[in-house]
Amino acid sequence: MKQQLIKDICVLVYLANIYQVEGKGNCYYFSDEKLSWTKALKACESNNLCLASFDSAEAFNHLRNQPDELKVDYWFGLNGRERNTFKYIATYELIKYLPPGSELEIDKPCAFVKLLDNKKYTIRSNNCIAKKKFVCFDSVRCKGIIANKETGYLTEVTCKK
């Protein structure tokens, strides 16, 4: 495991092709490989995580502070495959927040975080078989199911400052 300090935000940990970065209250795990949306979800689950929700302006503001190597487009846990309505895979809740310039198409039901420039992100959707990097996070639920009855979380938060 190798570690390096990033802009006084947190420590970046490289482990099994996933970068771990701390956000307020969450650890986000940024993949190093590109997978389809479905395979990305399975990869998150295999690490006891879920695809990240990014359901608030605060979550998107956190993305702006990421190091340059993490500033790319990412699959995250929003899709519209069920009943033609976009929901978060972690909780099955309807979409809560759309940054300015977001475009979701029901015939392209899997959402990704789109980097517009070095400081702004929005949401777009694409065919679910397209390969992209992805973001996982610690979540109380994944696919609407409680992940761990004892702690309420899939995994212990191990981000370090």
N, C-alpha and C positions, 0 to 999 in steps of 0.2 A: 504494500500500500504506500503510495507517495502522497505528500501533502504540500501545498503551497498557499501562502496568504494572498487573498485577493482584495485589493482596494479597501482594506479594513472592514469589509462586510462580513466575511466569515472565512472558513477554511474550505478549500476545494479538495475533495477526496476522490481519487480515481480508484474504483474497485469494480471489477467485472464489467467494464465498459459503461459504467454509469457515473456521472458527476453528481455529487451531492452538494446542494447549496441551501443555506438557511434563509427562509423568509419569515416574516412575523408569524409565529405560531405554527409554521409548517417547515418541513424539509422538502425541497424539490430535488428530484433526481433526473438529471438531463442525460439522455442516452448519447452514446458515441456512435451508434450504428443506426442505419435506416431500415425500418420495417413497415409493413402494411399496418393500418390502424388496428385490425384484429390481432395481429401478431404482437403489436406494441402493447396492447392490453394484456395479452398472455405473458409477455415479458415482465410487465409490472407485477402481475399476480404471482409469478414465479419468484419474485423477490419480496413477497408479502406486502405489496403496495397496490395502488390503483392509479389509473391515468389521472393526472391533475385536473382540477375543476376550473381554475382561473375564473371565478364567478364574481369578481368585484374589481373596481377601479384600482384598489390597493394592490391586488395581485398583479395587475398589468404594470403598475408603477414600479413594483419590485423587479420586474423583468428588465426595465431600463437600466438598472444598476449592475447587470451581469457583465462579466468579462467578455471581450470581443469574440473569443472562440465559441461562446455559447449563444451569440446573437445570430440565430438562423431561424428558419421556420420549423415548428414542432407540432406533431400530433398532440392533442390533449383530450380529456375525457368528455367531449360533447359530441353527440351524434343524433341524427334524425331518422334512423332506420325504423324505429318503432312508432307506428301510427302517424308518420309524417310530421312529427313534432320534435324539435331539438331539446334533448334532456342531457343532464350530466350522468355519466355512467356510475359514478360513485354513489349517488343518492337517488337517481331517477327523478330529480326535481327539474321543472321547466327552467329554461335559460333565465338567468337573473340579470346578467350584465352584458352589454355589447359595446365595445369601444367604438368611437367614431370611425366611419369608413368600413364597418364590418359588412360582409356579404355572405349570406348562407343560402344555398340552393338545395332544395329537397331531393333533387336527382343526383346530388353529390353529397351524401348524408354524413360524411365524417369531417369534423372540424379540426382546423389547425390554427395555431398562433402564427400570424404572418408579420414579419419584420418589414415595416414600410421604409424606415430609414434607421439611422443609428440610435434613435431615441424613442421611436413610436412603434407600437404593435397594434394590430387589429385582428379580427377573426375572419377566416375564409373557410370554405368547405370544398372538398374534393372527393373523387372516387376513393373508396376505402382501400382499394388494392394498391394505390400509389405508395411508394416507399418514402418515408420521411423519418427524421429523428423524432424523439418523443420525450414527454415529461411525465414522470410518475411522482406521487406524493403519498405521505402517510395519511390514511383516512380512516375514520370510524367505520365507514361502510364502503363496499365495492359491489357493484351490480345490485345495489339496494339492500344487501345483506350485511348484518353486523359482522365485523371481521373478527373480533376477539372479545369474548364476553367478560374476561377478567379486566383488561385494560381499556377496552373500547378502541384500541388502535391496532393496526396490522403489525406494526413493528415499533420498537422503542425509538424515539427521536434521538439521534446520535450526532447531530450537527454540533460543531464546536466553534466558538468565537476566538 
